[in-house]
């Protein structure tokens, strides 16, 4: 790959966002051998450039560090895009049409697999088996929801898995049922694992193609590094460790990746040494700067729209009355505290899925306990999703040293939130939805990620909502009020230097400064020249990794 890198590249003619604070003006960035060698006034840079220098005229665009996604699922997203992809479905009938068309085009596939359906397209967020049966009655069909917390199956799949009205709900999930108890077709959280023994495994070749497909898509969005929020060895999580190691060996992995090893919630503390050993083995390979395994992912709860996010106050029913349901906690608090403390002592980062306020409090309790036992740490633990956070806990991030990993794209009114979530939360809960402003004012470090393929991976689309709290086509006002908005500098920093910090790559990425890798993105129009409600107009023009242009928007 080094042979492709121009000796020198000069970027000039636009503002430079260095990774924090206001952008610089009248400055150029000189790159040599894949590394930034100088940020200097335009006049001085022009004098340094030689006849062999590649000149990039920003023409008023913004030069920024490359985006880093701190919570993403690239292999599954890439594979699902190659399978039955429902992400662009407009409604229930459109989703069913796409299933029928895919099945007709792939008669050789024994199971129809894929995902991307939206809960808000179906009554109660629960599609039925009959909808698929009407178009694919003869083959099993199993499709993940957009948020990957629910599965939709037809009758053939349900019977192939040996499920019926006597099948109990697992401890970590729930089966939607018809009158009489037979599965209706939607399986929430761990109930989706009931199909694990019968669904065919994706081939390693399909998983590899999925990774490369995702990488191309993500580089076109300006993403030059990420943290994969669920990796596992062969036979688990798309065999993603093996897939990434193949990409490293074949020099097809262009970005840098941190893999978060999946904490298996049906096991216990015996996993700790296994995960530390896998981290150490990867670091001994000599290529951990390309693919590292220094993180473990602990999923503490589910999601609010299917009432599995762990809440302090109970969910309400459709009439507004309290229920007995506070959501699901996937990890016992004592095991959680012990595991986090031991990982922290070993310098292993913990990446928490914490969506409800009870899950957030539990994660912060565990990190605080680890600090009390171990003292200061460079593990850089972070909590992702943070849909509901109490005001008191928003201030605990800075105290504990935990980073808030924001999925900004979700912080707006939209159908799934407004119809399937807010009516079932306590009165006033709308004020506590994704409280980014409170987290910032409380001194929390901020990182950012997309959770793609749960939602779009586009950082600029997410930043628009992080700044405005209103989607481009949304008529409602800012979710949670204006006080939860971020300023543009803070939102951009979260997606660049903030995520670089979480990924332990802040020493050479996430910042435009001498000595840092030339992982850069050109954005036009410059978002700092746009009104907040126009930020969605900004697009990535070019993406550079180690001084090589890996994406250029077609003219």
Residue pairs with C-beta under 8 A, 6 or more apart in sequence:
1 251
1 254
1 546
1 548
2 34
4 548
5 33
5 34
5 546
5 547
5 548
6 52
6 53
6 54
6 547
6 548
7 32
7 33
7 52
7 53
8 30
8 31
8 32
8 49
8 50
8 52
8 53
8 54
9 30
9 31
9 32
9 53
9 54
9 55
9 56
9 518
9 544
9 547
10 28
10 29
10 30
10 31
10 45
10 48
10 49
10 53
10 54
10 55
10 56
11 28
11 29
11 30
11 31
11 56
11 58
11 63
11 520
11 522
12 28
12 29
12 42
12 45
12 46
12 55
12 56
12 57
12 58
13 57
13 58
13 59
13 60
14 58
14 59
14 60
14 61
14 62
14 63
14 522
14 526
15 23
15 24
15 25
15 62
15 63
15 526
15 528
16 23
16 24
16 25
16 27
16 29
16 39
16 62
16 63
16 64
16 512
17 23
17 24
17 62
17 63
17 64
17 65
17 489
17 492
17 496
17 512
17 528
18 24
18 39
18 65
18 511
18 512
18 513
19 64
19 65
19 493
19 496
19 497
19 500
19 510
19 511
19 512
19 513
20 489
20 493
20 497
20 511
21 489
21 493
22 489
22 528
23 62
23 526
23 528
24 39
26 41
26 42
27 39
27 40
27 41
27 42
28 39
28 40
28 41
28 42
28 44
28 45
28 46
29 36
29 38
29 39
29 45
29 63
29 512
29 520
30 36
30 37
30 38
30 39
30 40
30 45
30 48
30 49
31 37
31 518
31 547
32 547
33 547
34 517
34 518
34 546
34 547
34 548
35 515
35 516
35 517
35 518
35 546
35 547
36 512
36 513
36 514
36 515
36 516
36 517
36 518
37 514
38 45
38 48
38 514
39 512
39 513
39 514
40 48
49 55
56 522
56 542
58 522
59 524
60 524
60 525
60 526
60 529
61 522
61 523
61 524
61 525
61 526
61 541
62 522
62 523
62 524
62 526
62 527
62 528
63 512
63 520
63 521
63 522
63 523
64 222
64 492
64 496
64 512
64 520
64 521
64 522
64 523
65 496
65 497
65 500
65 509
65 510
65 511
65 512
65 516
65 519
65 520
65 521
66 222
66 223
66 224
66 225
66 496
66 509
66 519
66 520
66 521
66 543
66 544
66 545
67 221
67 222
67 223
67 224
67 459
67 495
67 496
67 499
67 521
68 223
68 224
68 225
68 226
68 227
68 495
68 496
68 499
68 500
68 503
68 505
68 509
68 510
69 218
69 223
69 225
69 226
69 227
69 448
69 449
69 450
69 452
69 457
69 459
69 495
69 499
70 226
70 227
70 382
70 384
70 405
70 447
70 448
70 449
70 498
70 499
70 502
70 503
71 227
71 229
71 351
71 384
71 405
71 407
71 449
71 450
71 451
72 218
72 226
72 227
72 228
72 229
72 449
72 450
72 451
72 452
72 457
73 148
73 228
73 229
73 230
73 451
73 452
73 453
73 454
74 210
74 211
74 214
74 215
74 218
74 226
74 228
74 452
75 207
75 210
75 211
75 214
75 228
75 237
75 238
75 240
75 243
76 148
76 210
76 230
76 238
76 453
77 210
77 214
77 452
77 453
77 457
78 209
78 210
78 211
78 212
78 213
78 214
78 215
78 217
79 202
79 206
79 207
79 209
79 210
79 238
80 87
80 114
80 115
80 116
80 144
80 210
80 453
81 87
81 210
81 213
81 214
81 217
81 453
82 206
82 209
82 210
82 213
83 102
83 113
83 114
83 115
84 98
84 99
84 102
84 103
84 112
84 113
84 114
84 115
84 141
84 143
85 98
85 102
85 114
85 115
85 116
86 95
86 98
86 99
86 114
86 115
86 116
86 117
86 143
86 146
87 115
87 116
87 146
87 453
88 116
89 95
89 98
89 116
89 117
89 118
89 121
91 121
92 121
92 122
92 127
92 131
95 117
95 121
95 127
96 131
96 132
96 134
96 135
99 112
99 132
99 135
99 136
99 141
99 143
100 135
100 136
102 112
102 114
103 109
103 112
103 135
103 136
103 139
103 141
106 112
109 139
110 139
110 140
110 200
111 139
111 140
111 141
111 142
111 157
111 199
111 200
112 136
112 139
112 140
112 141
112 142
112 143
113 141
113 142
113 143
113 199
113 200
113 202
114 143
114 144
115 143
115 144
115 145
115 146
115 148
115 453
116 143
116 144
116 145
116 146
116 453
117 127
117 143
117 144
117 145
117 146
117 152
118 145
118 146
118 415
118 416
119 125
119 126
119 145
119 146
119 147
119 150
119 305
119 306
119 416
119 420
120 414
120 415
120 416
120 419
120 420
121 127
122 128
124 420
125 150
125 186
125 305
125 306
125 416
125 420
126 150
126 176
126 184
126 185
126 186
127 152
127 185
127 186
128 184
128 185
128 186
129 153
129 154
129 155
129 158
129 183
129 184
129 185
130 185
131 185
132 141
132 152
132 153
132 154
132 185
133 154
133 155
133 156
136 154
136 156
137 154
137 155
137 156
138 156
139 156
140 153
140 154
140 156
140 157
140 160
140 198
140 199
141 152
141 153
141 154
141 156
141 157
142 151
142 152
142 153
142 157
142 195
142 199
143 151
143 152
143 153
144 150
144 151
144 152
144 192
145 151
145 152
146 453
146 454
146 455
147 303
147 305
147 451
147 454
148 453
148 454
149 188
149 189
149 302
149 303
149 305
149 306
149 308
150 186
150 187
150 188
150 189
150 192
150 306
151 186
151 187
151 191
151 192
151 195
152 185
152 186
152 187
153 161
153 183
153 185
153 187
153 195
154 185
157 195
158 164
158 183
158 185
160 198
161 194
161 195
161 197
161 198
162 198
163 175
163 183
163 194
164 182
164 183
165 177
165 180
165 181
165 182
165 183
166 181
167 175
167 183
167 194
169 175
169 191
170 190
170 191
170 193
170 194
171 190
172 189
172 190
172 265
172 328
172 330
173 187
173 188
173 189
173 190
173 191
173 192
173 193
173 308
173 328
174 187
174 188
174 189
174 191
174 306
174 308
175 183
175 184
175 186
175 187
175 188
175 191
175 194
176 183
176 184
176 185
176 186
176 187
176 188
177 183
177 184
178 184
187 194
187 195
188 302
188 306
188 308
189 302
189 306
189 308
189 328
201 235
202 210
202 238
204 234
204 239
204 242
204 243
204 246
207 238
207 239
207 240
207 243
208 243
208 246
208 247
210 238
211 240
211 243
211 244
211 247
212 247
212 252
215 252
215 253
215 254
215 255
217 457
218 226
218 255
218 452
218 457
219 254
219 255
219 543
219 545
219 550
219 551
220 540
220 543
220 551
220 553
221 457
221 458
221 459
221 460
221 540
222 459
222 460
222 521
222 523
222 540
222 543
222 551
223 255
223 457
223 459
223 543
224 255
224 256
224 509
224 519
224 520
224 521
224 543
224 544
224 545
225 255
225 256
225 257
225 499
225 500
225 503
225 505
225 509
225 519
226 255
226 257
226 258
226 449
226 503
227 257
227 258
227 259
227 260
227 295
227 351
227 449
227 499
227 502
227 503
228 240
228 244
228 257
228 258
228 259
228 260
229 260
229 297
229 351
229 353
229 384
229 449
229 451
230 237
230 240
230 260
230 262
230 297
231 237
231 240
231 241
231 244
231 259
231 260
231 261
231 262
231 293
232 238
232 239
232 240
232 241
232 261
232 262
233 239
233 241
233 242
233 278
234 241
234 242
236 262
237 262
240 259
241 259
241 278
241 293
244 253
244 257
244 259
244 291
245 285
245 291
247 253
247 291
248 287
248 290
248 291
253 290
253 291
254 545
254 550
255 545
256 289
256 290
256 291
256 503
256 505
256 509
257 290
257 291
257 292
258 291
258 292
258 293
258 294
258 295
258 503
258 504
258 505
259 291
259 292
259 293
259 295
260 295
260 296
260 297
260 351
261 275
261 278
261 279
261 293
261 295
261 296
261 297
262 296
262 297
263 271
263 275
263 296
263 297
263 298
263 299
263 331
263 339
264 271
265 299
265 330
265 331
268 335
269 335
269 338
269 339
269 342
272 339
272 342
272 343
275 293
275 296
275 343
275 348
276 343
276 346
276 348
278 293
279 292
279 293
279 294
279 348
282 288
282 291
282 292
282 293
283 292
283 293
283 294
288 294
292 504
294 347
294 348
294 349
294 504
295 348
295 349
295 350
295 351
296 343
296 348
296 349
296 350
296 351
297 351
297 352
297 353
298 331
298 336
298 339
298 340
298 350
298 351
298 352
298 353
298 363
299 330
299 331
299 352
299 353
300 310
300 329
300 330
300 331
300 336
300 352
300 353
300 354
300 359
300 362
300 363
301 308
301 309
301 310
301 327
301 328
301 329
301 330
301 353
301 354
301 355
301 356
301 358
301 359
302 308
302 309
302 310
302 327
302 328
302 330
302 355
303 309
303 355
304 311
304 327
304 355
304 356
304 387
304 388
304 421
304 424
304 425
305 416
305 417
305 420
305 421
307 315
307 325
307 327
307 424
308 327
308 328
309 327
309 355
309 356
309 359
309 387
309 388
310 326
310 327
310 328
310 329
310 355
310 356
310 357
310 358
310 359
310 362
311 326
311 327
311 356
311 357
311 358
311 388
311 425
312 326
312 356
312 357
312 358
312 361
312 390
313 322
313 326
313 426
314 322
314 323
314 324
314 325
314 326
314 426
315 323
315 325
315 326
315 327
315 424
315 425
316 322
316 323
316 423
316 424
316 425
316 426
317 323
317 424
318 423
318 424
320 423
326 358
327 356
327 358
327 359
329 358
329 359
329 362
331 339
331 362
333 362
333 365
333 366
336 362
336 363
336 366
337 365
337 366
337 369
337 370
339 350
339 366
340 350
340 366
340 367
340 369
340 370
340 381
341 366
341 369
341 370
341 373
341 374
343 349
343 350
343 370
343 379
344 350
344 367
344 370
344 371
344 373
344 374
344 377
344 379
344 381
345 370
345 373
345 374
347 377
347 378
347 379
348 379
349 379
349 380
349 381
349 382
349 502
349 504
350 366
350 367
350 379
350 381
351 381
351 382
351 384
351 405
352 359
352 363
352 381
352 382
352 383
352 384
353 359
353 384
353 385
354 360
354 362
354 363
354 383
354 384
354 385
354 386
355 385
355 386
355 387
355 388
356 387
356 388
357 388
357 389
357 390
357 393
357 432
360 383
360 386
360 388
360 389
360 390
360 393
361 390
361 393
363 383
363 402
364 383
364 393
364 396
364 397
364 400
364 402
367 381
367 400
367 401
367 402
368 396
368 399
368 400
370 377
370 381
371 377
371 400
371 401
376 401
377 401
378 504
380 401
380 403
380 501
380 502
380 504
381 401
381 402
381 403
382 402
382 403
382 404
382 405
382 447
382 502
383 397
383 402
383 403
383 404
383 405
384 405
384 407
384 449
384 451
385 405
385 407
385 451
386 404
386 405
386 406
386 434
386 435
386 439
387 410
387 433
387 434
388 425
388 429
388 432
388 433
389 432
389 435
389 438
389 439
390 432
391 432
391 435
391 438
394 435
394 438
394 439
394 441
394 442
394 444
395 442
395 443
396 402
396 442
397 403
397 404
397 439
397 442
397 443
397 444
397 445
398 442
398 443
398 444
398 445
402 444
402 445
403 444
403 445
403 446
403 447
403 498
403 501
403 502
404 436
404 439
404 444
404 445
404 446
404 447
405 447
405 448
405 449
405 502
406 434
406 436
406 439
406 446
406 447
406 448
406 449
406 466
406 494
407 434
407 448
407 449
407 450
407 451
407 455
407 462
408 434
408 436
408 448
408 462
408 463
408 465
408 466
408 486
408 491
408 494
409 450
409 455
409 456
409 458
409 461
409 462
409 465
410 417
410 434
410 455
410 465
411 433
411 434
411 436
411 465
411 466
411 469
411 479
411 480
411 484
412 465
412 469
412 470
412 471
412 474
412 478
412 479
413 470
413 471
413 474
413 476
413 477
413 479
414 471
414 474
417 433
417 479
418 476
422 429
422 430
422 433
430 479
430 480
431 480
431 481
432 480
433 479
433 480
433 484
434 479
434 480
434 484
435 480
435 484
436 446
436 466
436 484
436 485
436 486
437 480
437 483
437 484
437 485
437 486
438 483
438 484
439 446
440 446
440 486
440 490
445 498
445 501
446 486
446 490
446 493
446 494
446 498
447 494
447 498
447 499
447 501
447 502
448 459
448 462
448 466
448 491
448 494
448 495
448 498
448 499
449 499
450 456
450 457
450 458
450 459
450 462
456 462
459 495
460 523
460 527
460 535
460 536
460 538
460 539
460 540
461 536
462 495
463 488
463 491
463 492
463 495
463 527
463 535
464 471
464 472
464 532
464 535
464 536
465 471
466 485
466 486
466 491
466 494
467 485
467 486
467 487
467 488
467 491
467 532
467 535
468 478
468 485
468 532
468 533
468 535
469 478
469 479
469 480
469 481
469 482
469 484
469 485
470 476
470 477
470 478
470 479
470 533
472 533
472 536
478 484
478 485
486 494
488 527
488 528
488 532
488 535
492 527
496 510
496 511
497 506
497 510
497 511
498 510
499 510
500 506
500 509
500 510
500 511
501 510
503 509
508 515
508 516
508 517
509 516
509 517
509 519
510 516
512 520
517 545
517 546
518 544
518 545
518 546
518 547
519 544
519 545
519 546
520 543
520 544
521 540
521 542
521 543
521 544
522 540
522 541
522 542
522 543
522 544
523 538
523 539
523 540
523 541
524 538
524 539
524 541
525 537
525 538
526 538
527 535
527 538
530 537
530 538
539 553
540 551
540 553
541 552
541 553
542 549
542 551
542 552
542 553
543 549
543 550
543 551
544 550
